[in-house]
Amino acid sequence: MTIKKLALAVLVATSAFAASADEGKMGFAQLNIGTALSTTSGNANIKSAGTSYFPGIEAGVNVNEYFRAGLSFSYMPKFSVKYKNLPTGVSMPNAKMTTASILANAYIHAGDFSGFKPYIVLGAGVAKNKVGSYTATKTSGSTVTKASGSSSKTGFAYRAGLGTQYAINGDFDLDVRYQYEDLGKAKVLNTNLTGFDTVKIRANEFLVGIAYKF
């Protein structure tokens, strides 16, 4: 299933969820903007995937004062995979990467403190890491070997974080959050130019959002 189809499924499922809510349950739609600082693991030749801004949307239901649930979509267009520990004669450019994720999220609130509503968030879903085409070279004497590649890999993703909402008025909430997100794996050229290796992508994310309640 493609990310576009998953996004459509998010909207359909959220609408159905909101429509089935009791009178005391309020829906919300939220716009987010944030920054993701990546970390990588599982590949000794990858230094990092850099940083990226990300826009996002979310819709869901405020079940009560202490719990809400939503489905979110985020898109990170500016990641750049950087190599290290290259063999002699090998030149590897940074690999441009985009990440799109769809997660189901549960928010557990501590209560309402003069308009401030601190919470923890746990989420799970899928992420698609798409690496754009790039070319690496290996020089040995007068022989130059080139390898080009691009890739796309979709897998399980999850997040955990904490933040707070602040009630601007009866219709809008401001949301400020930190979250740690595991974005699954990406496929990148190996440093021997013989094929692809995988690398785990994770991110520390900071975001602000505006939620409209209906």
Phi, psi and chi 1 to 4 in degrees:
 res  aa     phi    psi   chi1   chi2   chi3   chi4
   1 MET       -  132.7 -178.4  178.4  -69.9      -
   2 THR   -80.7  164.3   65.9      -      -      -
   3 ILE   -61.1  -38.3  -74.2  -68.4      -      -
   4 LYS   -61.4  -42.4  -70.2 -178.0  179.2  178.8
   5 LYS   -66.9  -38.1  -70.2 -179.4 -179.9  178.6
   6 LEU   -64.6  -38.8  -74.4  169.7      -      -
   7 ALA   -62.1  -41.1      -      -      -      -
   8 LEU   -64.4  -40.6  178.5   60.6      -      -
   9 ALA   -62.3  -37.4      -      -      -      -
  10 VAL   -58.6  -48.5  166.1      -      -      -
  11 LEU   -64.6  -42.0  -65.0  175.5      -      -
  12 VAL   -66.5  -46.1  171.2      -      -      -
  13 ALA   -64.7  -39.7      -      -      -      -
  14 THR   -66.0  -41.7  -60.0      -      -      -
  15 SER   -61.5  -43.4  -62.1      -      -      -
  16 ALA   -64.7  -40.0      -      -      -      -
  17 PHE   -64.2  -45.5 -173.4   28.8      -      -
  18 ALA   -65.1  -39.4      -      -      -      -
  19 ALA   -66.1  -29.0      -      -      -      -
  20 SER   -88.4   -2.3   65.8      -      -      -
  21 ALA   -69.2  149.6      -      -      -      -
  22 ASP   -68.6  168.3  -64.4  -25.0      -      -
  23 GLU   -58.3  -34.2 -176.4  177.6   -9.1      -
  24 GLY   -79.7   -2.6      -      -      -      -
  25 LYS  -100.9  129.9  -61.3  176.5 -177.9  178.3
  26 MET  -109.2  138.5  -62.9  178.9   61.7      -
  27 GLY   -81.1  162.3      -      -      -      -
  28 PHE  -144.8  149.9   71.0   88.9      -      -
  29 ALA  -129.6  132.4      -      -      -      -
  30 GLN  -132.9  139.5 -178.2  163.8  -36.2      -
  31 LEU  -108.6  133.7  -64.5  176.8      -      -
  32 ASN  -123.8  154.2  -62.3  -40.1      -      -
  33 ILE  -142.4  138.2 -172.7   70.9      -      -
  34 GLY  -157.8 -177.3      -      -      -      -
  35 THR  -126.7  134.7  -61.2      -      -      -
  36 ALA  -115.1  124.1      -      -      -      -
  37 LEU  -106.1  111.4  -70.7   72.0      -      -
  38 SER   -81.1  155.1   74.7      -      -      -
  39 THR  -132.0  153.5   62.2      -      -      -
  40 THR  -130.1  157.2   57.5      -      -      -
  41 SER  -155.9  168.2   64.3      -      -      -
  42 GLY    84.5    3.3      -      -      -      -
  43 ASN  -151.2  109.7 -170.3  -36.9      -      -
  44 ALA   -68.2  -12.6      -      -      -      -
  45 ASN   -99.1    4.2  -63.5  -47.2      -      -
  46 ILE  -109.6  126.2  -59.5  -60.6      -      -
  47 LYS   -82.0  -50.5 -178.5  178.2 -179.4  179.6
  48 SER  -170.7  175.2   77.5      -      -      -
  49 ALA  -110.8   12.7      -      -      -      -
  50 GLY    72.7 -153.3      -      -      -      -
  51 THR  -126.2  159.6   63.2      -      -      -
  52 SER  -151.7  143.8  178.4      -      -      -
  53 TYR   -76.9  163.7   71.6   89.4      -      -
  54 PHE  -152.6  129.7   63.9   92.3      -      -
  55 PRO   -86.7  158.7   30.0  -31.9      -      -
  56 GLY  -157.5  159.3      -      -      -      -
  57 ILE  -132.5  154.6   57.8  172.7      -      -
  58 GLU  -152.5  146.6 -176.0  167.2    8.6      -
  59 ALA  -141.0  148.4      -      -      -      -
  60 GLY  -179.2 -155.2      -      -      -      -
  61 VAL  -132.0  131.6  171.2      -      -      -
  62 ASN   -84.1  101.4  -64.6  -55.3      -      -
  63 VAL   -69.5  -47.2  177.2      -      -      -
  64 ASN  -159.9 -167.3   54.2   40.9      -      -
  65 GLU   -64.1  -22.1 -178.4 -179.9   -9.0      -
  66 TYR  -110.7   -5.5  -59.6  101.6      -      -
  67 PHE  -149.7  137.1 -176.5   78.2      -      -
  68 ARG  -143.0  159.3   61.0 -170.4  168.0  102.3
  69 ALA  -137.9  146.7      -      -      -      -
  70 GLY  -155.0  168.4      -      -      -      -
  71 LEU  -120.2  128.9  -70.8  163.3      -      -
  72 SER  -124.3  152.5   64.0      -      -      -
  73 PHE  -128.6  131.3  171.5   79.0      -      -
  74 SER  -131.9  149.1  -61.7      -      -      -
  75 TYR  -134.4  123.3 -179.4   66.5      -      -
  76 MET  -115.0  104.0  -57.0  171.0 -173.0      -
  77 PRO   -93.7   -5.5   33.6  -34.6      -      -
  78 LYS  -121.5   21.1  -68.0  -66.3 -174.8  179.1
  79 PHE   -68.6  150.7  -79.1  139.5      -      -
  80 SER  -145.5  110.6 -179.0      -      -      -
  81 VAL   -75.3  125.3  178.4      -      -      -
  82 LYS  -112.8  135.8  -59.9  175.0  177.9   64.4
  83 TYR   -93.7  162.7  -73.9   82.7      -      -
  84 LYS  -150.4  173.0   63.6  179.2 -179.7  179.0
  85 ASN    54.0   44.0  -57.5  -33.1      -      -
  86 LEU   -74.7  140.8  -65.4  177.1      -      -
  87 PRO   -64.0  159.4  -19.8   31.5      -      -
  88 THR   -58.5  130.6  -58.8      -      -      -
  89 GLY    89.2   -4.8      -      -      -      -
  90 VAL   -98.2  132.3  173.1      -      -      -
  91 SER  -121.5  121.8  176.1      -      -      -
  92 MET  -122.8  117.4  -55.0  -74.8  -70.7      -
  93 PRO   -74.1  163.5   30.2  -35.0      -      -
  94 ASN   -64.1  143.1  -65.7  -18.0      -      -
  95 ALA  -102.8  116.6      -      -      -      -
  96 LYS   -70.5  135.1  -56.0  -61.4 -177.9 -176.6
  97 MET  -138.5  138.8 -175.6  178.8   76.6      -
  98 THR  -114.7  149.0   62.3      -      -      -
  99 THR  -132.2  129.4  -61.4      -      -      -
 100 ALA  -122.2  136.2      -      -      -      -
 101 SER  -137.0  146.6   64.3      -      -      -
 102 ILE  -128.5  121.8  -65.7  176.6      -      -
 103 LEU  -132.8  145.9  -80.7   79.5      -      -
 104 ALA   -91.8  131.2      -      -      -      -
 105 ASN  -123.6  142.3  -55.8  -66.3      -      -
 106 ALA  -118.6  129.8      -      -      -      -
 107 TYR  -115.1  125.2  -60.7   86.2      -      -
 108 ILE  -113.0  115.4  -57.8  170.4      -      -
 109 HIS   -97.3  148.7  -71.7  -99.7      -      -
 110 ALA   -82.9  -14.7      -      -      -      -
 111 GLY   135.4 -170.7      -      -      -      -
 112 ASP  -115.7  117.3 -170.8  -28.7      -      -
 113 PHE  -117.6   89.3  -56.9   92.4      -      -
 114 SER    54.2   42.9  -59.5      -      -      -
 115 GLY    96.6  -19.9      -      -      -      -
 116 PHE   -87.6  132.6  -72.1   93.9      -      -
 117 LYS  -130.2   81.4  -64.5  172.9  -78.1 -173.2
 118 PRO   -65.7  150.8   22.6  -31.4      -      -
 119 TYR  -154.4  164.4   63.5   82.2      -      -
 120 ILE  -114.1  151.1   60.9  171.8      -      -
 121 VAL  -128.0  138.3   57.0      -      -      -
 122 LEU  -128.9  134.2  -60.1  172.4      -      -
 123 GLY  -144.2  156.3      -      -      -      -
 124 ALA  -149.4  147.9      -      -      -      -
 125 GLY   177.5 -137.1      -      -      -      -
 126 VAL  -132.6  153.3  -64.4      -      -      -
 127 ALA  -135.7  143.1      -      -      -      -
 128 LYS  -116.1  119.1  179.9  178.6 -179.5  179.3
 129 ASN  -104.8  115.3  -64.6  -53.3      -      -
 130 LYS  -114.3  117.3 -175.5  175.6 -178.2  179.8
 131 VAL   -98.8  125.3  177.9      -      -      -
 132 GLY   -73.2  165.3      -      -      -      -
 133 SER   -65.7  136.2 -179.6      -      -      -
 134 TYR  -151.0  160.6   64.6  110.5      -      -
 135 THR  -125.3  130.1  -59.9      -      -      -
 136 ALA  -110.6  155.1      -      -      -      -
 137 THR  -129.8  151.3   60.3      -      -      -
 138 LYS  -132.5  121.2 -178.7  178.0 -178.6  179.3
 139 THR  -108.9  125.2  -56.9      -      -      -
 140 SER  -134.6  102.1  178.4      -      -      -
 141 GLY    65.2 -124.1      -      -      -      -
 142 SER   -94.4    3.5   59.5      -      -      -
 143 THR   -97.5  127.6  -57.7      -      -      -
 144 VAL  -118.0  120.9  177.4      -      -      -
 145 THR  -107.2  135.0  -56.6      -      -      -
 146 LYS  -118.7  147.8  -67.5 -175.2  178.1 -178.2
 147 ALA  -140.6  132.5      -      -      -      -
 148 SER  -120.5  153.0  -61.7      -      -      -
 149 GLY  -167.3  158.3      -      -      -      -
 150 SER  -146.5  160.9   61.9      -      -      -
 151 SER  -157.0  163.8   68.2      -      -      -
 152 SER  -145.9  131.4  179.7      -      -      -
 153 LYS  -141.3  127.2 -172.3  170.9 -179.6   62.1
 154 THR  -112.6  135.2  -59.3      -      -      -
 155 GLY  -158.9 -176.2      -      -      -      -
 156 PHE   -66.6  140.8  177.4   70.6      -      -
 157 ALA  -135.9  152.2      -      -      -      -
 158 TYR  -150.2  161.9   65.4   88.1      -      -
 159 ARG  -143.8  157.2   68.2  165.4   57.1  111.6
 160 ALA  -146.3  138.3      -      -      -      -
 161 GLY  -163.9 -178.4      -      -      -      -
 162 LEU  -145.1  151.2   68.3  163.4      -      -
 163 GLY  -168.9 -166.1      -      -      -      -
 164 THR  -148.3  145.5 -173.8      -      -      -
 165 GLN   -98.0  153.5  -71.1 -176.2  -47.5      -
 166 TYR  -132.9  127.2  176.0   72.6      -      -
 167 ALA   -75.2  106.9      -      -      -      -
 168 ILE   -69.9  -45.8  -61.0  172.7      -      -
 169 ASN  -158.4 -164.2   53.9   38.7      -      -
 170 GLY   -69.0  -17.2      -      -      -      -
 171 ASP  -106.9  -25.7  -65.9  -36.1      -      -
 172 PHE  -126.3  140.4  -68.0   94.1      -      -
 173 ASP  -120.0  140.0  -76.2  -18.3      -      -
 174 LEU   -90.1  136.5  174.4   67.9      -      -
 175 ASP  -123.5  126.7 -167.4  -18.1      -      -
 176 VAL  -124.8  130.5  180.0      -      -      -
 177 ARG  -149.2  147.5 -174.9 -169.5  -41.8  164.9
 178 TYR  -112.9  138.4  161.4   78.1      -      -
 179 GLN  -146.8  147.0   60.0 -167.8   21.8      -
 180 TYR  -100.9  131.5  171.7   84.1      -      -
 181 GLU  -132.2  129.4 -171.2  161.2    6.5      -
 182 ASP   -93.6  116.4 -173.6  -45.7      -      -
 183 LEU  -101.9   19.3  -64.3  165.5      -      -
 184 GLY    79.2 -148.4      -      -      -      -
 185 LYS  -120.8  154.6  -63.7  180.0  179.5  179.7
 186 ALA  -122.2  153.7      -      -      -      -
 187 LYS  -104.0  127.2  -67.8  172.4   61.2  178.1
 188 VAL  -133.1  156.0  -65.7      -      -      -
 189 LEU   -59.9  138.6  -72.2  172.2      -      -
 190 ASN   -80.1  163.8   62.9   40.0      -      -
 191 THR   -77.3   -6.9   56.2      -      -      -
 192 ASN   -92.0   -3.0  -67.1  -40.1      -      -
 193 LEU    59.8   35.2  -49.8 -168.0      -      -
 194 THR  -110.3    0.1   57.2      -      -      -
 195 GLY   158.5 -155.6      -      -      -      -
 196 PHE  -111.4  147.0  -73.3   90.5      -      -
 197 ASP  -118.8  165.8  -73.7  -21.7      -      -
 198 THR  -107.0  156.8   59.7      -      -      -
 199 VAL  -141.9  137.8   57.7      -      -      -
 200 LYS   -80.4  134.8  -63.9  178.3 -178.8  178.9
 201 ILE  -113.0  124.7  -52.6  -65.5      -      -
 202 ARG  -131.6  163.4  -60.3 -177.8  175.4   94.6
 203 ALA  -150.7  142.1      -      -      -      -
 204 ASN   -95.6  122.6  -67.5  -70.2      -      -
 205 GLU  -122.1  140.1  -59.5  168.7    4.3      -
 206 PHE  -125.1  128.5  -56.8   87.2      -      -
 207 LEU  -142.9  157.8   68.4   84.5      -      -
 208 VAL  -127.2  148.2  -65.1      -      -      -
 209 GLY  -147.0  161.1      -      -      -      -
 210 ILE  -121.1  122.4  -65.8  -69.5      -      -
 211 ALA  -108.0  131.5      -      -      -      -
 212 TYR  -101.5  126.8  172.4   67.4      -      -
 213 LYS   -99.0  136.3  -62.5  174.8  -71.5 -173.8
 214 PHE  -141.6      -   55.8   90.0      -      -
